[in-house]
Amino acid sequence: MKRNLLSVLCVVLLSLTAFAENYPYRSDVLWVTVPNHADWLYKTGEEATVEVQFYKYGIPQNGVMVNYELGGDMMPSEIKGTIVLKNGKAVIPMGMMSEPGFRDCRMTATVDGKTYKHHIKVGFSPEKIRPYTQIPADFGDFWNKNKAELAKVPLIYTKELVKEYCTDQMDCYLVRLQVNERGQAIYGYLFYPKHAKEASCPVVLCPPGAGIKTIKEPLRHKYYAEHGCIRFEIEIHGLNPKMPTEDFKDISNAFNGKENGYLNNGLDNRDNYYMKRVYMACIRSIDLLVSLPEWDGRNVVVKGGSQGGALALVAAGLDPRVTACIANHPALSDMAGYMAGRAGGYPHFFRVAGMDTPDKLNTMAYYDVVNFARSIKVPTRMTWGYNDDVCPPTTSYAVYNVLQCPKEALITPINEHWTSEDTEYGHLTWMLNHLR
């Protein structure tokens, strides 16, 4: 990882993309933060420092004051201070941690009347982070019961050709898949290699990130079908992705508030929680994929990022048909971690008053990714960045550290809540190397 970090930093400096929050597209200013350990990692008890560089129009800013605050990952600031840049540079002492975790340095600088922000997180023995969340005694029984009930529901779906997403190498179908006995359904785009033969294709399930929204950029990962895979990219709310974007926004605004959104819906009771239907929808999606005559009869891969990364890990822990798992910065991971005075996982329930009730905490444990990760047996690849404030690195390590399966981590310290196209294509390469 140390060897690769310099290359990552050089690429970022040379290609400022719209996706890198710390390096905004077409910005006049550039922050560069360089920890005194090249991999951004320290042992507990070690002192960390970070060199701060600040440029405007590519010119080092001399004499600019940088205010900084230091605190734990997603935690309130403990220390505040100011440095003055000399030849565009200065050093901030970040201190140390006595317990495994991450420390965040949040900076602001005002130049020509405008304030610019930046932050950097470094880790202290993160390989020793363990989840706060404990597994309920009847966790397995609870989910086996739900899977048994789902198995009684007939597999019912429709599919229609979507010509605008077909290419000379693949066909695309819009699928409506019933997920329970009540007739509730999800939608998804199903991509087939052109002229796929019977029993020839691995299948890949791709759950979505958080939100009530359409399936964006369906062709972004068309290279899966181009490499002979059937890929099923789903939504989870039963909303046709062909609906206008404005309709999705209206529905999201009406039913997805911070204090009463779908991720909070029914959290007082494990049997009524909204995400039970979602987790079972992932299992039903696998039912569909393995029913296809083109499935090779061996390979079932789950892949996603953020909420989708969480759902991929959940499916891998729940369904023995899964043969490989890929997860970017998973959400829903060690959600109750805030009870231990450290970062918890998205959706950060404890930012809303009254979420730490015994009933809610009990339900969280049945749906927390760390408890599914404990039972994953298949090869798993995870990736995450340290600067992520949506799915913080503390929680990704909490998941990764409990995995007892063959596992691989691609850690990209500078990343916030995003992955590059190279990383995404690398997932395909990894998957192809792990087919049975």
Residue pairs with C-beta under 8 A, 6 or more apart in sequence:
1 39
1 411
2 38
2 39
5 38
5 39
5 40
5 413
6 38
8 412
8 413
8 414
9 414
12 20
12 23
12 414
13 23
13 30
13 32
16 23
16 24
16 25
16 26
16 27
16 30
17 23
17 25
18 24
18 25
19 418
19 420
20 414
20 415
20 416
20 418
21 387
21 416
21 417
21 418
22 31
22 118
22 119
22 387
22 414
22 416
23 30
23 31
28 56
28 57
29 54
29 55
29 56
29 111
29 116
30 54
30 55
30 58
31 52
31 53
31 54
31 107
31 116
31 118
32 52
32 53
32 54
32 55
33 50
33 51
33 52
33 53
33 105
33 118
33 120
34 50
34 51
34 53
35 48
35 49
35 50
35 51
35 94
35 120
35 122
36 48
36 49
36 50
36 51
37 48
37 122
39 413
40 120
40 121
40 122
40 123
40 386
40 413
41 122
41 123
41 124
41 126
42 48
42 96
42 97
42 122
42 123
42 124
42 125
43 124
43 125
44 96
44 97
44 98
44 99
44 100
44 124
44 125
44 128
45 96
45 98
46 96
46 124
47 93
47 94
47 95
47 96
48 93
48 94
48 95
48 96
48 103
48 122
48 124
49 91
49 92
49 93
49 94
50 91
50 92
50 94
50 105
50 120
50 122
51 89
51 90
51 91
52 66
52 83
52 85
52 89
52 90
52 91
52 92
52 107
53 60
53 85
53 88
53 89
54 60
54 61
54 64
54 66
54 85
54 88
54 109
54 116
55 61
55 88
56 111
59 88
60 85
60 87
60 88
60 89
61 85
61 88
61 109
61 111
62 85
62 86
62 87
62 88
63 84
63 85
63 86
64 84
64 85
64 109
64 110
64 111
65 82
65 83
65 84
65 85
65 109
65 110
66 82
66 83
66 84
66 85
66 90
66 92
66 107
66 108
66 109
67 80
67 81
67 82
67 107
67 108
67 109
68 80
68 81
68 82
68 83
68 92
68 105
68 106
68 107
68 108
69 77
69 79
69 80
69 105
69 106
70 77
70 78
70 79
70 80
70 81
70 94
70 95
70 103
70 104
70 105
70 106
71 77
71 78
71 79
71 103
71 104
71 106
72 78
72 97
72 101
72 102
72 103
72 104
72 341
72 342
72 343
73 101
73 102
73 103
73 104
73 121
73 342
73 343
73 392
73 393
73 394
74 104
74 342
74 343
74 344
74 348
74 389
74 392
74 394
75 104
75 341
75 342
75 343
77 106
79 95
81 92
83 90
83 91
83 92
84 90
85 109
92 105
92 107
94 103
94 105
94 122
95 103
96 124
97 103
97 124
99 124
100 124
100 125
100 126
100 127
100 128
100 129
101 123
101 124
101 126
101 129
101 342
101 343
101 394
102 121
102 122
102 123
102 124
102 126
102 343
102 386
102 392
102 393
102 394
103 121
103 122
103 124
104 119
104 120
104 121
105 119
105 120
105 121
105 122
106 117
106 118
106 119
107 117
107 118
107 119
108 115
108 116
108 117
108 118
109 115
109 116
110 116
119 387
119 389
120 386
120 387
121 386
121 387
121 393
122 386
123 386
123 393
123 397
126 393
126 394
126 397
127 397
127 401
128 401
129 394
129 397
129 398
129 401
130 398
130 401
130 402
131 333
131 334
131 337
131 368
131 370
131 398
131 399
131 402
132 334
132 336
132 337
132 339
132 340
132 342
132 344
132 398
133 334
133 335
133 336
133 337
133 364
133 365
133 368
133 370
133 371
133 398
134 365
135 365
135 371
135 374
136 142
136 362
136 365
136 366
136 371
139 365
139 366
139 371
140 375
142 270
142 366
143 279
143 318
143 366
146 276
146 279
146 280
147 280
147 283
147 318
150 180
150 280
150 283
150 284
152 181
153 178
153 179
153 180
153 181
153 284
155 284
155 287
155 288
155 291
156 177
156 178
157 175
157 176
157 177
157 178
157 288
158 175
158 176
159 173
159 174
159 175
159 176
159 190
160 173
160 174
161 171
161 172
161 173
162 172
162 173
162 174
162 189
165 172
165 189
165 191
165 218
165 219
166 172
167 194
167 219
167 222
168 194
169 193
169 194
169 222
169 225
169 226
170 191
170 192
170 193
170 194
170 222
170 225
170 226
171 191
171 192
171 194
172 189
172 190
172 191
172 192
172 218
173 189
173 190
173 192
174 187
174 188
174 189
174 190
174 240
174 241
174 242
175 187
175 188
175 189
175 190
175 232
175 288
176 185
176 186
176 187
176 240
177 185
177 186
177 187
177 188
177 234
177 281
177 284
177 285
177 288
178 184
178 185
178 284
179 185
179 186
179 277
179 280
179 281
179 284
180 277
180 280
184 238
184 277
185 238
186 234
186 235
186 236
186 237
186 238
186 281
186 285
187 215
187 234
187 235
187 238
187 239
187 240
187 241
188 215
188 232
188 233
188 234
188 235
188 285
189 215
189 218
189 232
189 233
189 241
190 230
190 231
190 232
191 222
191 224
191 225
191 230
191 231
191 232
191 233
192 201
192 225
192 230
192 294
193 201
193 225
193 226
193 228
193 229
193 230
196 228
196 230
196 294
197 294
198 293
198 294
199 293
199 294
199 295
199 296
199 297
200 228
200 294
200 296
201 228
201 229
201 230
201 292
201 294
201 295
201 296
202 228
202 229
202 230
202 295
202 296
202 298
202 299
202 300
202 301
202 431
202 435
203 229
203 230
203 231
203 232
203 286
203 289
203 290
203 292
203 295
203 296
203 299
203 300
203 301
204 224
204 229
204 230
204 231
204 232
204 301
204 302
204 303
204 431
205 232
205 234
205 282
205 285
205 286
205 289
205 300
205 301
205 302
205 303
205 312
205 315
206 221
206 231
206 232
206 233
206 234
206 302
206 303
206 304
206 308
207 234
207 236
207 282
207 285
207 302
207 304
207 307
207 308
207 311
207 312
207 315
208 215
208 233
208 234
208 235
208 236
208 304
208 307
208 308
209 304
209 305
209 306
209 307
209 308
210 263
210 306
210 307
210 331
210 346
210 347
211 252
211 256
211 307
212 237
212 239
212 248
212 251
212 252
212 255
212 256
212 262
213 235
213 248
213 252
214 235
214 239
214 241
214 243
214 245
214 248
215 233
215 234
215 235
215 241
218 233
218 241
220 424
221 231
221 233
221 424
221 428
223 425
223 428
224 231
224 428
225 231
227 428
227 432
229 301
229 431
230 289
230 292
230 294
230 295
232 285
232 288
232 289
234 281
234 285
235 241
236 278
236 281
236 311
237 262
239 248
239 251
255 261
255 262
256 262
258 351
258 352
259 352
261 347
262 274
263 274
263 275
263 347
264 347
264 349
264 352
264 355
265 273
265 274
266 272
266 273
266 274
266 363
267 273
267 349
267 355
267 359
267 360
267 363
267 364
268 357
268 359
268 360
268 363
269 359
269 363
270 276
270 362
270 363
270 366
270 367
273 363
273 366
273 367
275 332
275 367
276 367
278 311
279 311
279 314
279 315
279 318
279 367
282 302
282 311
282 314
282 315
282 318
282 319
283 315
283 318
283 319
286 300
286 302
286 315
286 319
286 321
286 322
289 295
289 300
290 300
290 321
298 323
298 435
298 436
299 323
299 324
299 435
299 436
300 319
300 321
300 322
300 323
300 324
301 322
301 323
301 324
301 325
301 326
301 431
302 311
302 312
302 313
302 315
302 316
302 322
302 324
302 325
302 326
303 312
303 325
303 326
303 327
303 427
303 431
304 310
304 311
304 312
304 326
304 327
304 328
305 327
305 328
305 329
305 419
306 328
306 329
306 330
306 331
306 346
306 390
306 391
306 417
307 331
307 332
307 346
308 328
309 327
309 328
309 329
309 330
309 331
309 382
309 391
310 327
310 330
310 331
310 332
310 333
310 369
312 325
312 326
312 327
312 330
313 325
313 327
313 330
313 369
313 372
313 373
313 376
313 380
313 399
314 332
314 369
314 372
315 322
315 325
316 322
316 325
316 372
316 376
316 378
316 380
317 371
317 372
317 373
317 374
317 375
317 376
318 372
322 378
323 378
323 379
323 434
323 435
323 436
324 378
324 379
324 380
324 381
324 431
324 434
324 435
325 376
325 378
325 379
325 380
325 381
326 380
326 381
326 382
326 427
326 430
326 431
327 380
327 381
327 382
327 383
327 399
328 382
328 383
328 384
328 419
328 423
329 383
329 384
329 385
329 388
329 390
329 391
329 396
329 417
329 419
330 345
330 369
330 382
330 391
330 395
330 396
330 399
331 345
331 346
331 347
331 369
331 390
331 391
332 345
332 346
332 347
332 367
332 368
332 369
333 345
333 346
333 368
333 369
333 370
333 391
333 395
333 396
333 398
333 399
334 344
334 345
334 368
334 369
334 370
334 394
334 395
334 398
334 399
335 344
335 345
335 347
335 349
335 364
335 368
336 344
336 361
336 364
336 365
336 368
337 343
337 344
337 345
337 394
337 395
337 398
338 344
338 348
338 350
338 356
339 350
339 356
339 361
342 394
343 392
343 394
343 395
344 350
344 395
345 368
345 369
345 391
345 392
345 395
345 398
346 390
346 391
346 395
349 355
349 356
349 360
349 364
350 356
365 371
369 399
370 398
370 399
370 402
373 399
373 400
373 402
373 403
374 402
374 404
376 403
376 404
376 405
377 404
377 405
378 405
378 406
379 405
379 406
379 407
379 408
379 434
380 403
380 405
380 406
380 407
380 408
381 407
381 408
381 409
381 410
381 427
381 430
382 396
382 399
382 400
382 407
382 408
382 409
382 410
383 409
383 410
383 411
383 412
383 419
383 423
384 391
384 393
384 396
384 409
384 411
384 412
384 415
385 393
385 411
385 412
385 413
385 414
385 415
385 416
385 417
385 418
386 393
386 411
386 413
386 414
386 415
387 413
387 414
387 415
387 416
388 396
388 415
388 416
388 417
389 416
389 417
390 416
390 417
391 417
400 407
400 409
408 430
410 423
410 426
412 419
412 420
412 423
